[in-house]
Amino acid sequence: MPKNKMRVAFFGVWPEMKEYLRSKMSGFHCSINDGKIDLKKIDPKTDILAVFVDSQVDKEVFEKLPRLKFITVLSTGYDNVDVNIAKKKKIPVCNVPSYGENTVAEHAMALLLGLTRKLFLSVKRVKESVYDFHGLRGVDLKEKTIGVIGTGRIGAHLIKMAKGFEMNVLGYDPFPNKELAKKLNFKYASLNELLSNSDFISLHVPLLPSTLHMINKKNINKIKKGAYIINTARGGLIEPEALLKALESEQIAGAGLDVLEDEGFVQEEEKIISGKVNALQIKTNLMNNIIIDHPNTIVTPHNAFNSSEALQRIINVTVDNIKSFVKGEIKNDVTAPKQKAKKK
Ligand code: NAI
């Protein structure tokens, strides 16, 4: 019999991690699911909800769960949760702030190297029994400039890695970290300066109303001609139409993307014919497919977090968030007020 009366519902737990999670949650009344949130299956008496990024915690979910007291996401990003509703209902929303700064930064670097050394094409060619390097010339990273947008945990780790490759680094962040800049020997710049001076650009900011389409039709032309762009943060940071046009005109030489705007429709295209989509989402899905098929892109399926070590850390922090809440302490609360932005 569970010692704790709180009912906890997990969604999006990786099947191979279920037993590990169950062992950490012994004593709790738990439902552990590998799929995304399902309103038909969820217990309406759920007190605590823990979800991965593919579960949308929206108005419908809040209405279905009148006893909901706490939400924790099995991820760093929490844009899948309607934080405004949670705030109104005084339901804390917590995340896993630092399970994988190295994990995601390593994936960003893999995408960058994959693009610059034409790895995907090279491997495909050899597997097709064509042992020939013509047309596979790449570019060096050494002494080139990488612009890192968002110098938080993941961005900072990528900067360390870039320094190992002897690259110059420009950073952009509304909260510049001067100590970090000194320690890692890089300079902060305005967004426009970063766009026009970087050979490679990598995005590491959360998706917020203020960052939605931060790379867009108006500023994409400011990017240095022939630069490469990497996005392992959230698809909504880049306006797909702008990216597509820049790839077509070769303003951007290549894009390495782990995330796409409205990527749920690429994952489950049958949703498009279900009728619950609007014209813009259909257009975005079409553009996503063209981006995926473009010869100068590498797209991975929101996989940057997915290392064995990172999954274990996600489970550990999520369980700690839940157990702390039950004891009356709220850890990693993303709804807590932030410090004021300093102007760059
Ligand atoms: P973090 O919170 O440590 O750093 C984010 C940085 O972005 C902060 O320094 C913040 O000041 C900055 N920022 C906020 N608004 C900005 C703006 N308008 N312009 C430029 N910078 C801005 O977050 P962390 O851990 O580095 O993660 C970054 C993002 O990466 C997450 O929000 C998440 O969306 C994404 N992510 C993606 C994963 C994947 O599997 N593809 C896995 C983990 C995180």
Boltz pocket constraint, residues with backbone or C-beta under 6 A from the ligand:
constraints:
  - pocket:
      binder: B
      contacts: [[A, 76], [A, 77], [A, 78], [A, 97], [A, 98], [A, 100], [A, 101], [A, 104], [A, 149], [A, 150], [A, 151], [A, 152], [A, 153], [A, 154], [A, 155], [A, 172], [A, 173], [A, 174], [A, 175], [A, 203], [A, 204], [A, 205], [A, 206], [A, 207], [A, 210], [A, 211], [A, 232], [A, 233], [A, 234], [A, 258], [A, 259], [A, 302], [A, 303], [A, 304], [A, 305], [A, 306]]
      max_distance: 6.0
